[in-house]
Amino acid sequence: MNSGDYTYIWQAKDWPSWRFDLVPLAGPMAEVSRAQGLLLGRLADVGMALRDQASLAALTDEVVKTCIFRRKWPPGPKESGHCF
């Protein structure tokens, strides 16, 4: 996959049927999995309200970043504000 041939990943010829070399990905994936476990363990120690607030903040951040990526943020004067 040569990223110089296209602007967006969905424009790649083999989208979405990529083939990955799992050897170089194994280490970073293990690190992410461990970090996720540590975060979930810490969240288990806090109250439900704080956990819900953190979850909402993460989801909101993801939606805003997706909208920015799709170039639909901030919404124009005639748009509803929805990016999906």
N, C-alpha and C positions, 0 to 999 in steps of 0.2 A: 504494500500500500504506500504510495508516494503522495504525501499531502500537498505537494506543489502543483498537482494536476487539477485541484478543485478547491473551492472556498469552504464548503461545508462537508462534514463527514458523510451525510446522506447522498452526496453527489458522487461518491466513489463507486466505481463499477461493481465492486463486490459487496456493496451495501445491501442488506445487513448481514451477509454471510461471510464474515471475516474468519480468517484462520490465525490463531495466535500461537506464538512460541511460549508455552507455559513456564519454561525454566526461568527466564528473566522476570516473569510476573509473580512467581511463587513467593519470593522474599517480601516485596511490597504488599502483596495481598495478605500475607501472614501478619505483617506489621499493622495493617488496617484492621484486621480481625481482632488482634490483641487490643488495640486502642479502643475499638468499639466495645469490647468486653469490659475494659476498665471504666469507660464512660457509663455503660449500663449498670455496672456495680456501684458507681458513685451515685447515679440517679436513684438506685434502690434505697439509698440512705436518706434521701430528701423526701419531703412530703409530696402528696399527690398534686397539690396545687402548683408547687414549684416545678414538678415534673411536666405537668400539662403546659405551663407557661413556657418552659424551655422547648417543648415539642412544637408549640404554636409558633414560637420565634423562628425555629429552624424551618418549618414549613413555609412561613411567610417569606423568609429569606430566599428559599428555593424558588418560589413562585416569582418573586421580583427578578431574580437572576435569569430565570427562564424567559420572562417577558422582555428583559433587556436583550438577551441573546436573540430573541425573535424580532427585535427592533420594534416592539409594540409598547414600549414604556419610555417616558410617561405617555399616557393616552392623549390623543389629540382632542380638540374641543368637540368634535362630533362623534367620538368613540365612547363606548360604554365603559372602558377601563378593563375589559376582559381580554386576556391574551390567548385564551384557548378556544 
